[in-house]
Amino acid sequence: MKTKLPWLLAAFLGLVVVLSHAQNAAPAGSVSRFQLFPTNQGLYRLDTETGETFIYREGFLPEGTRQYRYNYWQRVDDRWVVHDPAEEARQALSSPR
């Protein structure tokens, strides 16, 4: 009986811990402000308050002997077009006026 008592006590305490965590679960109806959607093209983030959509960009820029890391969220418009401000400026400068 003395060897079974510690095991029964450990099992009881483990059951109490599991049941206490089950009662403190987050409510199912709560919606967070940002929802993430992974796809083959990248990771999309939807802002549920404003309705805006962004795509996550990351990479490295080679600058001489050092590489600089970048990461940012880029806005996607209503037609699911990703806008690159640098590319749009280059195209505006190269187009005839």
C-alpha positions in Angstrom: 0.0 0.0 0.0 2.9 2.4 0.8 4.3 2.0 -2.8 0.9 2.7 -4.4 0.1 5.8 -2.5 2.7 8.1 -4.2 1.6 6.9 -7.6 -2.1 7.5 -6.8 -1.3 10.9 -5.5 0.7 11.8 -8.6 -2.1 10.5 -10.9 -4.7 12.6 -8.9 -2.6 15.7 -9.1 -2.0 15.2 -12.8 -5.8 14.8 -13.3 -6.4 18.0 -11.4 -3.9 20.0 -13.5 -5.5 18.7 -16.8 -9.0 19.5 -15.7 -8.0 23.0 -14.5 -6.5 23.8 -17.9 -9.6 22.5 -19.7 -11.9 24.8 -17.8 -9.7 27.9 -18.6 -9.9 27.5 -22.4 -10.4 30.6 -24.5 -13.9 31.3 -25.7 -14.6 30.0 -29.2 -16.4 33.1 -30.4 -13.6 35.6 -30.0 -12.0 36.9 -33.2 -8.6 38.5 -33.1 -7.9 41.7 -35.0 -5.4 40.1 -37.4 -6.0 36.8 -39.1 -3.1 35.0 -40.9 -3.5 32.9 -44.0 -0.4 30.9 -45.3 -0.5 30.2 -49.0 2.0 29.1 -51.7 2.7 32.8 -52.6 3.4 33.8 -49.0 1.8 34.7 -45.7 -1.2 37.0 -45.9 -2.5 39.1 -42.9 -6.1 40.3 -42.8 -7.0 43.3 -40.6 -10.6 42.5 -39.4 -11.2 46.1 -38.2 -10.2 47.9 -41.4 -10.5 45.1 -44.0 -7.0 45.7 -45.4 -4.9 42.8 -46.5 -1.1 42.6 -46.4 1.5 40.1 -47.6 4.7 39.4 -45.6 8.0 40.1 -47.4 11.5 39.2 -46.1 15.0 38.8 -47.6 18.5 40.2 -47.8 19.9 43.2 -49.7 23.6 42.8 -50.7 25.4 46.0 -49.8 29.2 45.7 -50.5 30.5 43.0 -48.2 27.6 43.1 -45.7 24.1 41.8 -46.2 21.2 43.7 -44.8 18.0 41.8 -43.8 14.6 43.3 -44.4 11.1 42.2 -43.4 7.9 44.1 -43.7 4.1 43.8 -44.4 3.2 45.0 -47.9 -0.3 46.2 -48.7 -2.5 44.3 -51.1 -5.3 46.2 -52.8 -9.0 45.1 -53.4 -8.0 43.4 -56.7 -5.3 41.3 -54.9 -2.6 43.3 -56.6 0.6 43.7 -54.6 1.9 47.3 -55.0 5.7 47.9 -55.0 6.2 51.6 -54.6 9.8 51.5 -56.0 8.7 49.6 -59.1 5.7 51.9 -59.6 8.1 55.0 -59.4 10.5 53.4 -61.9 7.7 52.7 -64.3 6.3 56.2 -63.9 9.8 57.7 -64.7 10.3 55.4 -67.8 6.8 56.1 -69.3 6.5 58.9 -71.9 4.7 62.0 -70.7 
